[in-house]
Amino acid sequence: MLVLLIPIGLEAQRRNGIISRRNTSNGSITFSTGPAYCFGDPFGSPFEKSILDGTNWEAALGFRHMFENNFGYKATLHYKNYSGSDGNVPKPHTGYYSYNSTVFEFTASGQYAYYFGRKYSRSKPNSVRGFLGLGILNSMVTFPRKIGKTTPTYALVAPFGVAYQYDIRNSNFSFGAEFGWQYVFSDWVDGYSPNPSSRSNDVLTSFKATVAYRIF
């Protein structure tokens, strides 16, 4: 009796060669950094200082998992620095306030991607993603002057924004940019609130360059 052992599986021929199966999802490690600003209570513009001064910047390390239906999620750890003051503001205004805030944060967001551009290797190299999520932050504030709240602040945040990504051909690397906002459910990121019942919560924004490495 002749027995043929045939492996169960399908090898299909497409325009770009023989393939065994199509990946249903992909996961990537991401790193991003760039300028970031806190819109809080100081009278001065938040843009008076920047990453060039060693302040008002953010770095983030994350894991992004995208599915075949273009939906996905991302979990991210953030380190941020914010600085602001009442400087260079015409008088009269009440008092003078300046701060420097170090923020550690964890966020999780849902993502949706739109892919476009000329195809190569059965995929399109460009994508734009929208995202919306929730997270928690810890803000530690120091003051050049003895004004403001000095205890650590914990608060919920709601991040949202848009990102662009370009996949490098024949490589697991990709790069891009991300513009995002975060609504903070607190008015204490900058260590100061005009009154205990303030409804003008702090808002954070950032513009970051990103690089990602696909791990599956």
DAGI-V387209 format. One record per pair of residues at least 12 apart in sequence whose C-alpha atoms are under 10 Angstrom apart, sorted by sequence separation. I is the first residue (numbers start at 1). J is the second residue. D is the distance in whole Angstrom. If there is no record, write none. Layout:
I|J|D, I|J|D
This chain:
9|21|9, 35|47|10, 37|49|9, 62|74|7, 63|75|5, 64|76|9, 85|97|5, 86|98|6, 114|126|8, 115|127|4, 116|128|8, 139|151|9, 140|152|5, 141|153|9, 164|176|5, 165|177|7, 186|198|9, 187|199|8, 189|201|9, 190|202|8, 37|50|8, 62|75|6, 63|76|7, 84|97|8, 85|98|4, 86|99|10, 113|126|10, 114|127|5, 115|128|7, 139|152|6, 140|153|7, 163|176|7, 164|177|5, 165|178|9, 186|199|9, 187|200|7, 188|201|8, 189|202|7, 35|49|10, 36|50|8, 37|51|10, 61|75|9, 62|76|4, 63|77|9, 84|98|6, 85|99|6, 113|127|6, 114|128|5, 115|129|9, 138|152|7, 139|153|5, 140|154|9, 163|177|6, 164|178|6, 185|199|9, 186|200|8, 187|201|4, 188|202|7, 189|203|9, 35|50|7, 36|51|8, 61|76|6, 62|77|6, 83|98|8, 84|99|6, 85|100|9, 112|127|10, 113|128|6, 114|129|6, 138|153|6, 139|154|7, 162|177|9, 163|178|4, 164|179|9, 185|200|10, 186|201|5, 187|202|5, 189|204|9, 34|50|10, 35|51|6, 60|76|7, 61|77|5, 62|78|9, 83|99|6, 84|100|7, 112|128|8, 113|129|4, 114|130|9, 137|153|8, 138|154|5, 139|155|8, 162|178|6, 163|179|6, 184|200|10, 185|201|6, 186|202|6, 187|203|9, 34|51|7, 35|52|9, 60|77|6, 61|78|7, 82|99|8, 83|100|4, 84|101|9, 112|129|5, 113|130|7, 137|154|6, 138|155|7, 161|178|8, 162|179|6, 163|180|8, 184|201|6, 185|202|8, 186|203|9, 37|55|9, 38|56|8, 59|77|9, 60|78|4, 61|79|9, 82|100|6, 83|101|6, 111|129|6, 112|130|6, 113|131|9, 136|154|7, 137|155|5, 138|156|9, 161|179|6, 162|180|6, 183|201|8, 184|202|6, 185|203|9, 35|54|10, 36|55|9, 37|56|6, 59|78|6, 60|79|6, 81|100|7, 82|101|5, 83|102|9, 110|129|10, 111|130|6, 112|131|7, 136|155|6, 137|156|6, 160|179|9, 161|180|4, 162|181|9, 183|202|7, 184|203|6, 35|55|8, 36|56|5, 37|57|7, 58|78|7, 59|79|5, 60|80|8, 81|101|6, 82|102|7, 110|130|8, 111|131|4, 112|132|9, 135|155|9, 136|156|4, 137|157|7, 160|180|6, 161|181|6, 182|202|9, 183|203|5, 184|204|7, 35|56|6, 36|57|5, 37|58|9, 58|79|6, 59|80|6, 80|101|8, 81|102|5, 82|103|8, 109|130|10, 110|131|6, 111|132|7, 135|156|6, 136|157|6, 159|180|7, 160|181|6, 161|182|9, 182|203|6, 183|204|7, 34|56|9, 35|57|4, 36|58|6, 57|79|9, 58|80|4, 59|81|9, 80|102|6, 81|103|6, 109|131|6, 110|132|6, 111|133|9, 134|156|7, 135|157|5, 136|158|9, 159|181|6, 160|182|6, 181|203|7, 182|204|5, 183|205|9, 34|57|6, 35|58|6, 36|59|9, 57|80|6, 58|81|6, 79|102|8, 80|103|5, 81|104|9, 108|131|10, 109|132|5, 110|133|6, 134|157|6, 135|158|6, 158|181|8, 159|182|4, 160|183|9, 181|204|6, 182|205|6, 33|57|7, 34|58|6, 35|59|9, 56|80|7, 57|81|6, 58|82|9, 79|103|6, 80|104|6, 108|132|8, 109|133|4, 110|134|9, 133|157|8, 134|158|5, 135|159|8, 157|181|10, 158|182|5, 159|183|7, 180|204|8, 181|205|4, 182|206|9, 33|58|5, 34|59|7, 55|80|9, 56|81|5, 57|82|7, 78|103|8, 79|104|5, 80|105|8, 107|132|10, 108|133|6, 109|134|6, 133|158|6, 134|159|6, 157|182|6, 158|183|5, 159|184|9, 180|205|6, 181|206|7, 32|58|8, 33|59|4, 34|60|9, 55|81|6, 56|82|4, 57|83|9, 78|104|6, 79|105|7, 107|133|7, 108|134|6, 109|135|8, 132|158|7, 133|159|5, 134|160|9, 156|182|10, 157|183|6, 158|184|7, 179|205|8, 180|206|6, 181|207|9, 32|59|6, 33|60|6, 54|81|9, 55|82|6, 56|83|6, 77|104|8, 78|105|5, 79|106|9, 107|134|6, 108|135|6, 132|159|6, 133|160|6, 156|183|9, 157|184|4, 158|185|8, 179|206|6, 180|207|7, 31|59|7, 32|60|5, 33|61|9, 54|82|10, 55|83|6, 56|84|9, 77|105|6, 78|106|6, 106|134|9, 107|135|4, 108|136|9, 131|159|8, 132|160|4, 133|161|10, 156|184|6, 157|185|6, 178|206|8, 179|207|5, 180|208|9, 31|60|6, 32|61|7, 54|83|10, 55|84|9, 76|105|8, 77|106|5, 78|107|8, 106|135|5, 107|136|7, 131|160|5, 132|161|7, 155|184|7, 156|185|5, 157|186|9, 178|207|6, 179|208|7, 30|60|8, 31|61|5, 32|62|9, 51|81|9, 76|106|6, 77|107|7, 105|135|7, 106|136|6, 107|137|8, 130|160|8, 131|161|6, 132|162|9, 155|185|6, 156|186|8, 177|207|7, 178|208|5, 179|209|9, 30|61|6, 31|62|6, 50|81|10, 51|82|10, 75|106|7, 76|107|5, 77|108|9, 105|136|6, 106|137|6, 130|161|6, 131|162|6, 154|185|10, 155|186|6, 177|208|6, 178|209|7, 29|61|8, 30|62|5, 31|63|9, 50|82|9, 75|107|6, 76|108|6, 104|136|9, 105|137|4, 106|138|9, 129|161|8, 130|162|5, 131|163|8, 154|186|8, 155|187|9, 176|208|9, 177|209|4, 178|210|7, 29|62|6, 30|63|6, 49|82|9, 50|83|9, 74|107|8, 75|108|4, 76|109|9, 104|137|6, 105|138|6, 129|162|6, 130|163|6, 153|186|9, 155|188|9, 176|209|6, 177|210|5, 28|62|8, 29|63|5, 30|64|7, 49|83|7, 74|108|6, 75|109|7, 103|137|7, 104|138|5, 105|139|9, 128|162|7, 129|163|5, 130|164|9, 153|187|10, 154|188|9, 155|189|9, 175|209|8, 176|210|5, 177|211|8, 28|63|6, 29|64|6, 48|83|9, 49|84|8, 73|108|7, 74|109|5, 75|110|9, 103|138|6, 104|139|7, 128|163|6, 129|164|6, 153|188|7, 154|189|9, 175|210|5, 176|211|6, 27|63|7, 28|64|5, 29|65|9, 46|82|9, 47|83|9, 48|84|8, 49|85|10, 73|109|6, 74|110|7, 102|138|8, 103|139|4, 104|140|9, 127|163|8, 128|164|5, 129|165|8, 152|188|9, 153|189|7, 174|210|8, 175|211|4, 176|212|9, 27|64|6, 28|65|7, 46|83|7, 47|84|8, 48|85|9, 72|109|9, 73|110|4, 74|111|7, 101|138|10, 102|139|6, 103|140|6, 127|164|6, 128|165|6, 151|188|10, 152|189|9, 153|190|10, 174|211|6, 175|212|6, 26|64|8, 27|65|4, 28|66|9, 46|84|6, 72|110|6, 73|111|5, 101|139|6, 102|140|5, 103|141|9, 126|164|8, 127|165|5, 128|166|9, 150|188|10, 153|191|8, 173|211|7, 174|212|5, 175|213|9, 26|65|6, 27|66|6, 45|84|8, 46|85|8, 48|87|9, 71|110|8, 72|111|5, 73|112|8, 100|139|10, 101|140|6, 102|141|6, 126|165|6, 127|166|7, 149|188|8, 152|191|9, 173|212|6, 174|213|7, 25|65|7, 26|66|5, 27|67|9, 44|84|7, 45|85|8, 46|86|10, 48|88|9, 71|111|6, 72|112|6, 100|140|8, 101|141|4, 102|142|8, 125|165|8, 126|166|5, 127|167|9, 148|188|9, 149|189|10, 150|190|10, 151|191|8, 172|212|8, 173|213|5, 174|214|8, 25|66|6, 26|67|7, 42|83|10, 43|84|9, 44|85|6, 45|86|8, 70|111|8, 71|112|5, 72|113|8, 100|141|6, 101|142|6, 125|166|5, 126|167|7, 149|190|9, 150|191|7, 172|213|6, 173|214|6, 24|66|9, 25|67|4, 26|68|8, 42|84|6, 43|85|7, 44|86|5, 45|87|9, 70|112|6, 71|113|7, 99|141|7, 100|142|5, 101|143|9, 124|166|9, 125|167|5, 126|168|10, 148|190|8, 149|191|5, 150|192|9, 171|213|9, 172|214|5, 173|215|10, 24|67|6, 25|68|5, 37|80|9, 38|81|9, 39|82|10, 41|84|9, 42|85|5, 43|86|5, 44|87|6, 45|88|9, 69|112|9, 70|113|5, 71|114|9, 99|142|6, 100|143|6, 124|167|8, 125|168|7, 148|191|5, 149|192|6, 171|214|9, 172|215|8, 23|67|9, 24|68|5, 25|69|9, 30|74|9, 36|80|8, 37|81|8, 38|82|6, 40|84|9, 41|85|9, 42|86|5, 43|87|8, 44|88|7, 45|89|9, 56|100|9, 58|102|10, 60|104|10, 62|106|10, 64|108|10, 66|110|10, 67|111|10, 69|113|9, 70|114|7, 98|142|9, 99|143|5, 100|144|8, 123|167|9, 125|169|8, 147|191|9, 148|192|5, 149|193|8, 159|203|10, 161|205|9, 163|207|10, 167|211|10, 172|216|9, 23|68|8, 24|69|9, 25|70|9, 27|72|10, 29|74|10, 30|75|10, 31|76|9, 33|78|10, 35|80|9, 36|81|8, 37|82|6, 38|83|8, 39|84|9, 40|85|10, 41|86|9, 42|87|9, 43|88|9, 44|89|6, 55|100|8, 56|101|9, 58|103|9, 60|105|9, 61|106|10, 62|107|9, 63|108|10, 64|109|9, 65|110|10, 66|111|8, 67|112|10, 70|115|9, 98|143|6, 99|144|7, 124|169|10, 147|192|8, 148|193|8, 157|202|10, 158|203|10, 159|204|9, 160|205|10, 161|206|10, 163|208|9, 164|209|10, 165|210|8, 166|211|9, 167|212|9, 22|68|10, 25|71|10, 26|72|9, 27|73|10, 28|74|9, 29|75|10, 30|76|9, 31|77|10, 32|78|9, 33|79|10, 34|80|10, 35|81|9, 36|82|7, 37|83|8, 38|84|8, 43|89|7, 44|90|10, 55|101|9, 56|102|10, 58|104|10, 60|106|9, 62|108|9, 64|110|10, 65|111|9, 66|112|8, 67|113|10, 97|143|8, 98|144|7, 99|145|8, 123|169|10, 148|194|10, 157|203|9, 158|204|10, 159|205|9, 163|209|10, 164|210|9, 165|211|9, 166|212|10, 167|213|10, 25|72|9, 27|74|10, 29|76|10, 31|78|10, 33|80|10, 35|82|10, 36|83|10, 37|84|9, 42|89|10, 43|90|10, 55|102|10, 64|111|9, 66|113|8, 97|144|9, 98|145|7, 99|146|10, 135|182|10, 137|184|9, 141|188|9, 143|190|10, 157|204|9, 163|210|9, 165|212|9, 167|214|10, 97|145|7, 98|146|9, 99|147|9, 121|169|8, 126|174|10, 128|176|10, 130|178|10, 132|180|10, 134|182|9, 136|184|9, 140|188|10, 141|189|8, 142|190|9, 143|191|9, 96|145|9, 97|146|9, 98|147|8, 99|148|8, 103|152|10, 105|154|10, 107|156|9, 109|158|9, 111|160|10, 113|162|10, 115|164|10, 117|166|10, 120|169|8, 121|170|8, 125|174|9, 127|176|9, 128|177|10, 129|178|9, 130|179|10, 131|180|9, 132|181|10, 133|182|9, 134|183|10, 135|184|9, 136|185|10, 139|188|8, 140|189|8, 141|190|7, 142|191|8, 43|93|8, 97|147|7, 98|148|9, 103|153|9, 104|154|10, 105|155|10, 106|156|10, 107|157|8, 108|158|9, 109|159|8, 110|160|9, 111|161|10, 112|162|10, 113|163|9, 114|164|10, 115|165|9, 120|170|9, 126|176|9, 128|178|10, 130|180|10, 132|182|10, 134|184|10, 139|189|6, 140|190|9, 141|191|6, 43|94|10, 96|147|9, 97|148|8, 103|154|10, 105|156|10, 106|157|9, 107|158|8, 108|159|9, 109|160|8, 111|162|9, 113|164|9, 115|166|10, 138|189|8, 139|190|8, 140|191|8, 141|192|10, 95|147|10, 105|157|9, 107|159|8, 111|163|10, 113|165|10, 137|189|9, 139|191|8, 43|96|9, 44|97|9, 42|96|8, 43|97|8, 44|98|9, 42|97|6, 43|98|10, 41|97|9, 42|98|7, 41|98|10, 42|99|9, 72|129|10, 74|131|9, 82|139|10, 71|129|9, 73|131|9, 74|132|10, 75|133|10, 77|135|10, 79|137|10, 81|139|9, 83|141|10, 85|143|10, 70|129|9, 71|130|10, 72|131|9, 73|132|10, 74|133|9, 76|135|9, 78|137|9, 79|138|10, 80|139|9, 81|140|10, 82|141|9, 83|142|10, 85|144|10, 71|131|10, 73|133|9, 75|135|9, 77|137|10, 81|141|10, 83|143|10, 38|101|9, 103|189|8, 102|189|9, 101|189|7, 102|190|9, 100|189|10, 101|190|6, 99|189|10, 100|190|7, 101|191|8, 99|190|6, 100|191|9, 98|190|9, 99|191|7, 98|191|10, 99|192|9, 98|192|10, 97|192|9, 22|122|10, 16|120|9, 17|121|10, 16|121|7, 85|190|10, 15|121|9, 16|122|8, 84|190|8, 15|122|9, 82|189|9, 83|190|8, 14|122|9, 82|190|8, 82|204|9, 80|206|10, 30|173|10, 32|175|9, 34|177|9, 36|179|10, 38|181|10, 28|172|9, 29|173|10, 30|174|9, 31|175|10, 32|176|9, 33|177|9, 34|178|9, 36|180|10, 37|181|10, 38|182|9, 28|173|9, 30|175|9, 32|177|8, 33|178|9, 34|179|10, 36|181|10, 28|174|10, 32|178|8, 41|187|8, 40|187|7, 41|188|9, 58|205|10, 40|188|8, 41|189|10, 42|190|8, 57|205|10, 58|206|7, 60|208|9, 64|212|9, 40|189|8, 41|190|7, 57|206|8, 58|207|9, 59|208|8, 61|210|10, 63|212|9, 64|213|10, 65|214|10, 39|189|10, 40|190|6, 41|191|9, 42|192|9, 56|206|9, 57|207|9, 58|208|8, 59|209|10, 60|210|9, 62|212|9, 63|213|10, 64|214|9, 38|189|8, 39|190|9, 40|191|9, 41|192|7, 42|193|10, 57|208|9, 59|210|10, 61|212|10, 63|214|10, 65|216|9, 38|190|8, 40|192|8, 41|193|7, 63|215|10, 40|193|9, 41|194|8, 41|200|9, 40|200|8, 41|201|9, 39|200|10, 40|201|7, 41|202|8, 39|201|9, 40|202|5, 39|202|6, 40|203|7, 38|202|7, 39|203|5, 40|204|9, 38|203|6, 39|204|6, 37|203|8, 38|204|5, 39|205|8, 37|204|6, 38|205|7, 36|204|7, 37|205|5, 38|206|9, 36|205|6, 37|206|6, 35|205|9, 36|206|4, 37|207|9, 35|206|6, 36|207|7, 34|206|7, 35|207|6, 36|208|8, 33|206|9, 34|207|6, 35|208|7, 33|207|8, 34|208|4, 35|209|9, 32|207|9, 33|208|5, 34|209|6, 32|208|6, 33|209|6, 34|210|9, 31|208|9, 32|209|5, 33|210|7, 31|209|8, 32|210|4, 33|211|9, 31|210|6, 32|211|6, 30|210|7, 31|211|5, 32|212|9, 30|211|6, 31|212|6, 29|211|9, 30|212|4, 31|213|9, 28|211|10, 29|212|6, 30|213|7, 28|212|6, 29|213|5, 30|214|9, 27|212|10, 28|213|5, 29|214|6, 27|213|9, 28|214|4, 29|215|7, 27|214|6, 28|215|5, 26|214|7, 27|215|6, 28|216|7, 26|215|8, 27|216|5, 26|216|5, 25|216|8, 23|216|9
